[in-house]
């Protein structure tokens, strides 16, 4: 049975995980990471990295998964580094095609957001107003498409 990463990511987000955790942990079956470990590892990237509203956590999760699956470990192989950075830029561009930016603050334009480290309560109203679940879904779909086209 094929695992539906977008649905799993949305479920994790709806359960209260941050955006990065939702995407990163949804791919635990692909990365081979224990889900609890994946949740802990991605916990720093929610809200555009610790609620600093920088790079969207869903994109950070995509990039980390791409690193696990396709990344390099050599220190001097310019070709490997170039290829991997090209991959990351491609994933970012795919996200931008759907949402115009990968910046959390820009994605949340029109909403009252702060950089305060205290997360907002996940209430019914939060989920009605926040567009984040669509970013979670997009990132998971983009990554699934990429993986399907680039299986080793």
SERO-4910 file (N, C-alpha, C, O; in steps of 0.05 Angstrom, whole numbers):
BEGIN
 pado doro    nc1    nc2    nc3   cac1   cac2   cac3    cc1    cc2    cc3    oc1    oc2    oc3
  Unk    A     17    -24      0      0      0      0     18     25      0     36     27     16
  Unk    A     12     43    -18     27     68    -19     19     86      3     -5     90      9
  Unk    A     38     97     17     34    115     39     26    142     29     40    153     11
  Unk    A      5    155     39     -3    181     30     10    202     49     -1    209     70
  Unk    A     33    212     40     48    231     57     34    257     61     36    269     83
  Unk    A     19    267     42      5    292     45    -17    289     66    -20    307     84
  Unk    A    -32    268     65    -53    263     85    -41    260    113    -51    271    132
  Unk    A    -19    245    115     -6    240    141      4    267    152      1    272    175
  Unk    A     17    283    134     27    309    143      5    327    153      7    340    174
  Unk    A    -17    328    139    -40    344    147    -52    334    173    -60    350    191
  Unk    A    -53    308    177    -63    297    202    -45    305    225    -55    313    246
  Unk    A    -19    302    221      0    310    243     -3    340    250     -2    347    273
  Unk    A     -6    356    229     -9    385    234    -35    390    250    -36    406    269
  Unk    A    -57    377    241    -83    381    254    -83    371    283    -99    380    299
  Unk    A    -65    352    289    -62    342    316    -46    361    334    -44    356    358
  Unk    A    -34    382    322    -19    401    338     11    402    334     25    417    347
  Unk    A     21    386    315     49    387    308     55    413    293     37    423    280
  Unk    A     80    422    294     85    446    278     88    438    249     89    414    242
  Unk    A     90    458    232     90    453    203    114    435    194    111    418    178
  Unk    A    137    441    205    161    425    198    158    396    208    165    377    194
  Unk    A    149    393    232    146    367    244    126    350    227    131    327    222
  Unk    A    104    363    219     83    349    204     95    337    178     90    314    172
  Unk    A    109    353    163    120    344    138    143    324    143    143    302    131
  Unk    A    161    331    160    185    314    164    177    286    175    186    266    165
  Unk    A    159    285    195    151    260    206    134    243    187    134    219    189
  Unk    A    119    257    170    102    242    151    119    225    132    109    205    122
  Unk    A    144    232    128    161    217    111    179    197    126    199    188    115
  Unk    A    173    191    150    189    172    166    192    145    152    212    132    155
  Unk    A    171    137    138    173    112    124    194    112    102    205     92     95
  Unk    A    199    136     91    218    139     69    246    144     80    266    133     69
  Unk    A    248    160    101    275    166    112    286    144    129    310    142    133
  Unk    A    268    127    140    276    106    158    280    116    186    290    101    203
  Unk    A    273    140    191    275    151    219    251    144    235    229    143    225
  Unk    A    256    138    260    235    134    279    218    160    281    229    182    281
  Unk    A    191    157    281    174    181    280    179    199    304    179    224    300
  Unk    A    183    189    327    189    205    351    214    221    347    216    245    354
  Unk    A    235    208    337    260    222    331    256    243    310    267    266    312
  Unk    A    241    237    289    235    257    268    221    281    279    227    304    271
  Unk    A    202    277    297    187    299    309    205    317    325    203    341    324
  Unk    A    223    304    340    242    320    356    262    336    339    267    359    344
  Unk    A    272    322    318    291    335    300    279    360    286    292    380    284
  Unk    A    254    357    277    241    379    262    229    400    280    220    421    271
  Unk    A    228    396    306    214    414    325    225    442    324    211    461    331
  Unk    A    250    446    317    262    473    317    254    490    293    259    514    293
  Unk    A    243    478    273    239    492    247    211    503    243    206    516    223
  Unk    A    193    498    262    165    508    259    164    538    261    181    551    274
  Unk    A    144    550    248    141    579    249    163    594    236    171    616    244
  Unk    A    175    582    215    197    595    202    222    595    219    236    615    220
  Unk    A    228    573    232    251    568    249    246    582    276    253    605    280
  Unk    A    235    567    294    231    577    321    213    601    323    217    619    340
  Unk    A    193    603    305    175    625    304    188    652    297    178    673    304
  Unk    A    211    650    284    225    675    275    214    684    248    221    706    238
  Unk    A    196    668    236    182    675    211    201    678    187    198    695    170
  Unk    A    221    661    187    241    660    164    231    639    144    208    641    135
  Unk    A    248    620    136    240    600    116    218    583    128    220    573    150
  Unk    A    196    579    113    173    563    121    183    536    131    200    523    117
  Unk    A    173    527    153    181    501    164    175    478    145    189    457    146
  Unk    A    155    480    129    149    458    110    171    455     90    178    433     82
  Unk    A    183    478     82    205    477     63    230    467     77    245    451     65
  Unk    A    235    475    101    258    464    116    256    434    118    276    420    115
  Unk    A    232    424    123    228    395    125    234    382     98    247    361     97
  Unk    A    223    394     76    229    383     49    259    381     45    269    361     35
  Unk    A    273    402     52    302    403     47    317    382     64    336    370     54
  Unk    A    308    379     89    321    359    106    316    330     95    335    314     95
  Unk    A    292    325     86    286    299     75    303    294     49    314    273     45
  Unk    A    304    315     33    321    313      8    350    307     15    364    292      1
  Unk    A    359    319     37    387    314     46    391    285     54    411    273     48
  Unk    A    371    274     69    373    247     77    373    228     53    389    209     52
  Unk    A    356    234     34    353    216     11    374    219    -11    382    200    -23
  Unk    A    382    244    -15    399    250    -38    425    266    -31    441    271    -49
  Unk    A    428    273     -6    449    291      2    477    279     -2    481    256     -8
  Unk    A    496    296      3    525    289      0    538    290     27    528    303     45
  Unk    A    560    276     29    576    278     54    605    284     49    621    288     67
  Unk    A    612    285     23    640    292     17    645    322     23    627    338     23
  Unk    A    670    328     27    676    356     34    687    372     10    686    396     11
  Unk    A    696    359    -10    709    373    -32    697    367    -60    709    375    -80
  Unk    A    675    353    -61    664    346    -87    644    368    -96    621    367    -89
  Unk    A    654    387   -112    638    409   -121    615    400   -137    593    411   -136
  Unk    A    618    379   -153    596    368   -169    573    358   -152    550    364   -159
  Unk    A    579    343   -131    558    334   -113    543    357   -100    519    357    -98
  Unk    A    559    376    -90    547    399    -76    529    414    -95    507    422    -88
  Unk    A    539    419   -119    524    434   -139    498    420   -146    477    432   -146
  Unk    A    499    394   -150    475    378   -156    455    379   -134    431    382   -138
  Unk    A    465    377   -109    446    378    -87    434    406    -83    410    408    -78
  Unk    A    450    426    -85    439    454    -83    419    459   -106    399    473   -102
  Unk    A    424    448   -130    405    451   -152    379    438   -144    357    448   -149
  Unk    A    380    414   -132    356    400   -123    340    417   -103    316    419   -105
  Unk    A    354    428    -84    341    444    -63    328    469    -76    305    476    -69
  Unk    A    342    481    -94    330    505   -108    306    497   -124    287    512   -126
  Unk    A    307    473   -136    284    463   -151    260    460   -133    238    468   -140
  Unk    A    264    447   -110    242    443    -91    230    469    -82    206    473    -80
  Unk    A    248    488    -76    239    515    -68    223    529    -90    203    541    -85
  Unk    A    232    526   -115    218    538   -138    190    526   -141    171    540   -148
  Unk    A    188    500   -138    162    487   -140    143    497   -119    119    502   -124
  Unk    A    153    501    -95    137    513    -73    129    541    -80    106    549    -76
  Unk    A    148    557    -91    142    585    -98    121    586   -121    105    605   -121
  Unk    A    121    567   -139    101    567   -160     73    565   -149     54    577   -160
  Unk    A     71    552   -127     44    548   -114     37    571    -95     14    578    -92
  Unk    A     58    583    -82     53    601    -60     69    628    -62     67    644    -43
  Unk    A     84    632    -83     99    656    -88    124    661    -72    142    676    -80
  Unk    A    126    648    -49    149    652    -31    153    627    -14    136    611    -11
  Unk    A    177    625     -2    182    605     18    185    618     46    192    604     65
  Unk    A    181    643     48    185    658     72    159    657     89    138    665     79
  Unk    A    161    648    113    138    645    131    122    671    134     98    671    132
  Unk    A    136    692    140    122    718    145    107    727    120     85    737    123
  Unk    A    118    723     97    105    730     72     81    712     66     61    720     56
  Unk    A     84    686     73     62    667     69     38    674     87     15    668     80
  Unk    A     44    686    110     23    693    129     13    722    126      1    733    145
  Unk    A     19    734    103     11    762     99    -19    766    105    -35    749     98
  Unk    A    -25    788    117    -52    794    123    -61    784    150    -83    791    160
  Unk    A    -45    766    162    -52    756    189    -35    770    210    -13    778    204
  Unk    A    -46    772    233    -31    783    255    -12    761    266    -21    742    278
  Unk    A     14    764    260     33    744    269     55    759    284     62    782    279
  Unk    A     67    745    303     89    756    318    112    736    317    110    714    308
  Unk    A    135    746    327    158    729    329    162    719    358    182    707    365
  Unk    A    142    725    375    142    716    403    146    686    403    133    672    387
  Unk    A    163    675    420    168    647    420    145    630    430    145    605    426
  Unk    A    124    642    442    102    627    453     83    620    430     71    639    418
  Unk    A     79    595    424     61    588    402     32    594    408     24    595    432
  Unk    A     17    598    387    -12    603    391    -26    577    398    -17    556    390
  Unk    A    -48    580    413    -64    556    420    -77    546    394    -87    562    378
  Unk    A    -77    520    391    -89    508    367   -119    504    373   -128    484    383
  Unk    A   -134    524    366   -163    524    370   -176    520    343   -164    521    322
  Unk    A   -203    517    344   -218    515    319   -214    540    302   -212    539    278
  Unk    A   -214    563    316   -210    589    302   -182    590    289   -179    601    267
  Unk    A   -162    581    303   -135    580    292   -135    566    265   -124    576    245
  Unk    A   -147    542    264   -147    526    239   -164    539    218   -159    534    194
  Unk    A   -184    554    225   -201    568    205   -186    590    191   -189    595    167
  Unk    A   -169    604    206   -155    628    196   -128    621    184   -121    633    163
  Unk    A   -113    603    195    -86    597    186    -85    582    160    -99    562    157
  Unk    A    -69    591    141    -67    577    116    -46    554    117    -41    541     97
  Unk    A    -33    550    139    -10    532    141    -15    504    132      3    491    121
  Unk    A    -39    494    136    -44    466    128    -41    463     98    -33    441     88
  Unk    A    -47    484     82    -44    481     53    -14    481     46     -7    469     26
  Unk    A      3    494     62     32    494     57     43    466     64     60    455     50
  Unk    A     32    455     86     40    428     94     33    408     71     50    392     64
  Unk    A      9    410     61      1    392     39     18    396     14     28    376      3
  Unk    A     23    421      7     39    426    -17     67    415    -15     77    402    -33
  Unk    A     80    420      8    107    410     11    108    380      9    126    369     -4
  Unk    A     89    366     21     89    337     20     84    328     -9     96    308    -18
  Unk    A     66    341    -23     60    333    -51     84    338    -69     91    321    -85
  Unk    A     97    361    -65    120    368    -82    142    347    -77    155    338    -96
  Unk    A    147    340    -52    168    321    -46    161    293    -57    178    279    -67
  Unk    A    136    285    -54    128    259    -65    132    259    -95    142    239   -106
  Unk    A    125    280   -109    129    282   -138    158    280   -145    166    266   -163
  Unk    A    175    294   -130    204    293   -135    215    265   -130    230    255   -147
  Unk    A    207    253   -109    218    226   -102    209    206   -124    225    190   -133
  Unk    A    184    208   -133    174    190   -154    190    193   -180    194    173   -194
  Unk    A    198    217   -186    213    222   -210    243    217   -208    257    216   -228
  Unk    A    253    214   -183    282    212   -178    289    189   -161    306    191   -143
  Unk    A    276    166   -165    283    143   -150    310    131   -158    316    130   -182
  Unk    A    325    124   -138    352    114   -144    352     84   -149    373     72   -154
***
